[in-house]
């Protein structure tokens, strides 16, 4: 992945986590008080300073499962991600097919917003060609909204297929360490809501690297491919790693996203509000993820 995201490549993540289980948290180092809180089972989380258009967050918690549990759970992404915030989700076939998007239905207001799009003025993050495609479908006769829904699904499919055809850039191996071996990769789409905001359709590329041997980390890297609102890019790393000194296992999460709401004169205010929400919500989200992983780990023991 691009270093402009503020996160390492998959290869670097492997090397860093193997030497220091908390290396992905840099530059937000853990204090002695943080480490004591981790020993008590608490979730430690903070926002990370970034550029004017970026927001970052990390979280860490002790966890009572092996690294392999993260691999098994990430493969079942629909079960892992489904929640009150995720209204629909589906892992794409290989290669992606239009049938994979049958459950994707835009709300009426989103359809209206899409059909109101013009070059240079569109509430959704669509290209000029995609806007034209929607208009042509709506004008073809019959049920306008149904035709627009179908056209939007074709747009999402085309975005996913084009991303795969171009070849994602984030898997270059380091010399002497062929990290490409053993990597599992897939795309999924999801329809998500964030509080009172607009529903967002996303396409995400997932790379899973299982531990090569006992004690090595399992790493899942998720890169945003497409989003209809708010986000212009993002990368998240989730890992389960072991502290060689104590034998304790830790669930580590770090996310860097580019958000288009953070620019302009109101950018600092919006950033303060978003960071406040993240500080409030992330510990609970990571706590739920830890509980799911531990439940999954117990089920396979």
C-alpha positions as CSV (number, residue, x, y, z in Angstrom):
1,X,0.0,0.0,0.0
2,X,1.1,3.5,-0.5
3,X,3.1,5.0,2.3
4,X,1.0,8.2,2.0
5,X,-1.6,6.4,4.0
6,X,0.6,6.5,7.0
7,X,0.6,2.7,7.3
8,X,3.4,0.3,6.4
9,X,3.3,-2.2,3.5
10,X,2.3,-5.7,4.4
11,X,5.9,-6.8,4.3
12,X,7.0,-4.1,6.7
13,X,4.0,-4.9,9.0
14,X,5.2,-8.5,9.3
15,X,8.7,-7.5,10.2
16,X,7.8,-4.8,12.6
17,X,5.2,-6.9,14.5
18,X,7.6,-9.9,14.7
19,X,10.2,-7.7,16.5
20,X,7.8,-5.5,18.5
21,X,4.1,-6.4,19.1
22,X,3.2,-2.7,19.5
23,X,5.2,-1.3,16.5
24,X,2.0,-0.5,14.5
25,X,1.0,1.9,17.2
26,X,3.9,4.3,16.5
27,X,4.1,7.2,16.9
28,X,1.6,6.8,19.7
29,X,3.8,4.8,22.1
30,X,2.3,3.0,25.1
31,X,3.0,4.4,28.6
32,X,3.6,2.3,31.7
33,X,0.1,3.2,32.8
34,X,-1.3,2.0,29.4
35,X,0.5,-1.3,29.8
36,X,-1.0,-1.8,33.3
37,X,-4.4,-1.0,31.9
38,X,-3.9,-3.7,29.2
39,X,-3.0,-6.2,31.9
40,X,-6.4,-5.4,33.5
41,X,-8.1,-6.3,30.3
42,X,-8.9,-2.7,29.2
43,X,-8.9,-1.4,25.7
44,X,-6.4,1.4,25.0
45,X,-7.2,3.7,22.0
46,X,-6.2,7.1,20.7
47,X,-6.6,9.2,17.7
48,X,-3.4,9.9,15.6
49,X,-2.5,13.2,14.2
50,X,-2.4,13.3,10.4
51,X,-2.6,15.7,7.5
52,X,-5.5,18.1,7.2
53,X,-7.6,15.6,5.3
54,X,-6.7,12.5,7.2
55,X,-7.9,11.0,10.5
56,X,-6.1,8.1,12.3
57,X,-6.9,5.9,15.2
58,X,-5.3,3.0,16.9
59,X,-6.5,0.5,19.6
60,X,-4.9,-2.4,21.4
61,X,-6.2,-5.0,23.9
62,X,-5.1,-8.3,25.4
63,X,-6.9,-11.2,23.8
64,X,-7.2,-14.9,24.7
65,X,-7.0,-16.5,21.3
66,X,-4.2,-17.6,18.9
67,X,-3.3,-15.6,15.8
68,X,-4.9,-18.2,13.6
69,X,-8.3,-17.2,15.0
70,X,-8.0,-13.9,13.2
71,X,-7.4,-15.6,9.9
72,X,-10.4,-17.9,10.2
73,X,-12.7,-15.1,11.3
74,X,-11.5,-12.6,8.6
75,X,-12.3,-15.2,5.9
76,X,-15.9,-15.1,7.1
77,X,-16.1,-11.3,6.6
78,X,-19.9,-11.2,6.3
79,X,-20.3,-12.6,9.8
80,X,-17.4,-10.6,11.2
81,X,-18.7,-7.2,10.0
82,X,-22.4,-7.6,10.3
83,X,-23.8,-5.2,12.9
84,X,-26.4,-2.4,13.4
85,X,-24.1,-0.2,11.3
86,X,-23.6,-2.6,8.4
87,X,-27.0,-3.0,6.7
88,X,-25.8,-5.3,3.9
89,X,-22.5,-7.0,3.0
90,X,-21.3,-9.6,0.6
91,X,-17.9,-11.1,-0.4
92,X,-17.3,-10.9,-4.1
93,X,-16.8,-14.0,-6.2
94,X,-13.5,-14.6,-7.9
95,X,-13.8,-13.0,-10.4
96,X,-16.6,-10.6,-9.3
97,X,-20.0,-11.1,-10.8
98,X,-23.1,-8.9,-11.0
99,X,-25.1,-11.5,-9.0
100,X,-22.8,-10.7,-6.0
101,X,-24.6,-7.3,-5.8
102,X,-28.2,-8.6,-5.8
103,X,-28.7,-7.5,-2.1
104,X,-27.3,-3.9,-2.8
105,X,-30.3,-1.5,-2.8
106,X,-29.9,2.2,-2.5
107,X,-32.5,4.1,-0.4
108,X,-34.9,6.3,-2.4
109,X,-33.1,9.5,-1.3
110,X,-29.8,8.1,-2.6
111,X,-31.3,7.1,-5.9
112,X,-32.7,10.7,-6.3
113,X,-29.3,12.1,-5.4
114,X,-27.6,9.9,-7.9
115,X,-30.0,10.8,-10.7
116,X,-29.6,14.5,-9.8
117,X,-25.8,14.3,-10.4
118,X,-24.2,16.4,-13.1
119,X,-20.6,16.9,-14.2
120,X,-19.0,18.9,-11.4
121,X,-22.0,18.6,-9.1
122,X,-22.7,15.2,-7.6
123,X,-23.6,14.2,-4.0
124,X,-22.1,10.7,-4.6
125,X,-18.4,10.1,-5.5
126,X,-19.0,9.1,-9.2
127,X,-17.1,9.8,-12.3
128,X,-18.5,11.7,-15.3
129,X,-18.8,8.4,-17.2
130,X,-20.7,6.8,-14.3
131,X,-23.1,9.7,-14.0
132,X,-23.8,9.4,-17.8
133,X,-24.4,5.7,-17.3
134,X,-27.0,6.3,-14.6
135,X,-28.8,8.9,-16.7
136,X,-28.9,6.7,-19.8
137,X,-30.3,3.8,-17.7
138,X,-33.0,6.0,-16.1
139,X,-34.0,7.3,-19.5
140,X,-34.4,3.9,-21.2
141,X,-38.0,3.5,-20.2
142,X,-39.8,1.3,-17.6
143,X,-39.3,1.7,-13.9
144,X,-36.7,4.5,-13.7
145,X,-35.6,3.8,-10.1
146,X,-35.2,0.1,-10.8
147,X,-33.1,0.8,-13.8
148,X,-31.0,3.2,-11.8
149,X,-30.5,0.6,-9.1
150,X,-29.3,-1.9,-11.7
151,X,-27.0,0.7,-13.3
152,X,-25.5,1.5,-9.9
153,X,-24.7,-2.1,-9.3
154,X,-23.0,-2.3,-12.6
155,X,-20.9,0.7,-11.6
156,X,-19.8,-0.9,-8.4
157,X,-19.0,-4.1,-10.2
158,X,-16.9,-2.2,-12.7
159,X,-15.0,-0.4,-10.0
160,X,-14.2,-3.7,-8.3
161,X,-13.1,-5.4,-11.6
162,X,-11.0,-2.4,-12.6
163,X,-9.2,-2.4,-9.3
164,X,-8.3,-6.1,-9.7
165,X,-7.3,-5.6,-13.3
166,X,-5.0,-2.8,-12.4
167,X,-3.3,-4.9,-9.8
168,X,-3.2,-3.6,-6.2
169,X,0.2,-2.1,-5.4
170,X,0.6,-3.1,-1.7
171,X,2.1,-6.5,-1.8
172,X,5.7,-5.9,-3.0
173,X,8.0,-8.3,-1.1
174,X,11.1,-7.3,0.8
175,X,14.4,-8.8,-0.3
176,X,15.1,-12.1,1.4
177,X,11.5,-12.5,2.7
178,X,8.9,-13.6,0.1
179,X,5.9,-12.4,2.1
180,X,3.6,-12.8,-1.0
181,X,3.6,-16.6,-0.2
182,X,0.5,-17.6,1.8
183,X,-1.4,-14.3,1.3
184,X,-5.2,-14.6,0.9
185,X,-6.9,-11.8,-0.9
186,X,-10.6,-10.9,-1.7
187,X,-12.9,-8.0,-2.2
188,X,-16.3,-7.4,-0.5
189,X,-18.9,-4.7,-0.7
190,X,-20.9,-3.3,2.2
191,X,-23.6,-0.8,2.9
192,X,-22.9,1.1,6.1
193,X,-24.4,3.9,8.2
194,X,-22.6,6.2,10.6
195,X,-24.9,7.8,13.1
196,X,-27.3,10.2,11.3
197,X,-25.1,10.5,8.2
198,X,-25.8,9.3,4.7
199,X,-25.6,5.6,4.0
200,X,-22.3,4.7,2.4
201,X,-21.6,1.9,-0.1
202,X,-18.0,0.7,0.1
203,X,-15.8,-1.8,-1.7
204,X,-12.9,-3.1,0.3
205,X,-9.9,-5.1,-0.6
206,X,-8.7,-7.5,2.1
207,X,-5.3,-9.2,2.4
208,X,-4.9,-11.9,5.0
209,X,-1.4,-13.1,6.0
210,X,-1.5,-16.1,8.3
211,X,1.3,-16.7,10.8
212,X,4.1,-18.7,9.2
213,X,5.0,-20.4,12.5
214,X,4.1,-20.4,16.2
215,X,4.5,-16.9,17.7
216,X,4.4,-15.0,14.5
217,X,1.6,-12.4,14.0
218,X,-1.5,-12.8,11.8
219,X,-2.2,-9.7,9.9
220,X,-5.3,-8.4,8.0
221,X,-5.0,-5.3,5.9
222,X,-8.1,-3.7,4.4
223,X,-7.9,-1.1,1.7
224,X,-10.8,1.1,0.6
225,X,-11.4,0.7,-3.1
226,X,-14.7,2.7,-3.5
227,X,-17.0,4.8,-1.3
228,X,-20.1,6.8,-2.2
229,X,-19.7,9.4,0.5
230,X,-17.2,10.9,3.0
231,X,-14.1,8.8,2.4
232,X,-11.5,9.4,-0.4
233,X,-9.2,6.6,0.8
234,X,-8.3,4.5,3.7
235,X,-6.3,1.6,5.0
236,X,-6.8,-0.5,8.2
237,X,-4.5,-3.0,9.8
238,X,-5.8,-5.6,12.3
239,X,-3.3,-8.0,13.9
240,X,-3.0,-10.6,16.6
241,X,0.5,-10.8,17.9
242,X,2.5,-12.2,20.8
243,X,4.8,-10.4,23.2
244,X,7.8,-12.6,23.3
245,X,8.8,-11.3,26.7
246,X,5.6,-12.2,28.5
247,X,3.8,-14.6,26.1
248,X,0.7,-12.4,26.2
249,X,-1.3,-12.0,23.0
250,X,-2.7,-8.7,21.8
251,X,-5.3,-7.6,19.4
252,X,-4.0,-4.5,17.6
253,X,-5.9,-2.2,15.2
254,X,-4.8,0.9,13.3
255,X,-6.8,2.9,10.7
256,X,-5.8,5.9,8.6
257,X,-8.6,7.4,6.4
258,X,-8.8,10.4,4.2
259,X,-12.1,12.2,4.8
260,X,-13.4,15.0,2.6
261,X,-15.2,16.7,5.5
262,X,-12.0,17.8,7.1
263,X,-11.1,20.6,4.7
264,X,-12.2,24.2,4.5
265,X,-12.9,26.7,7.2
266,X,-15.0,24.3,9.2
267,X,-12.5,21.5,8.9
268,X,-11.0,21.9,12.4
269,X,-14.4,21.8,14.0
270,X,-15.4,18.7,12.1
271,X,-12.1,17.1,13.0
272,X,-12.7,17.8,16.7
273,X,-16.2,16.3,16.6
274,X,-15.0,13.2,14.6
275,X,-12.1,12.6,17.0
276,X,-14.4,13.0,20.0
277,X,-16.7,10.3,18.5
278,X,-13.8,8.0,17.8
279,X,-12.4,8.3,21.3
280,X,-15.9,7.5,22.6
281,X,-16.8,4.7,20.3
282,X,-13.6,2.8,19.4
283,X,-13.0,1.1,22.7
284,X,-16.5,-0.4,22.6
285,X,-16.0,-1.5,18.9
286,X,-12.7,-3.2,19.7
287,X,-14.2,-4.8,22.8
288,X,-16.9,-6.3,20.6
289,X,-14.4,-7.5,18.1
290,X,-12.3,-9.1,20.8
291,X,-15.4,-10.8,22.2
292,X,-16.3,-12.2,18.7
293,X,-12.8,-13.4,18.1
294,X,-12.6,-15.1,21.5
295,X,-16.0,-16.7,20.9
296,X,-14.8,-18.0,17.6
297,X,-11.6,-19.2,19.1
298,X,-13.4,-21.2,21.8
299,X,-15.7,-22.7,19.1
300,X,-12.7,-24.3,17.3
301,X,-10.8,-25.5,20.3
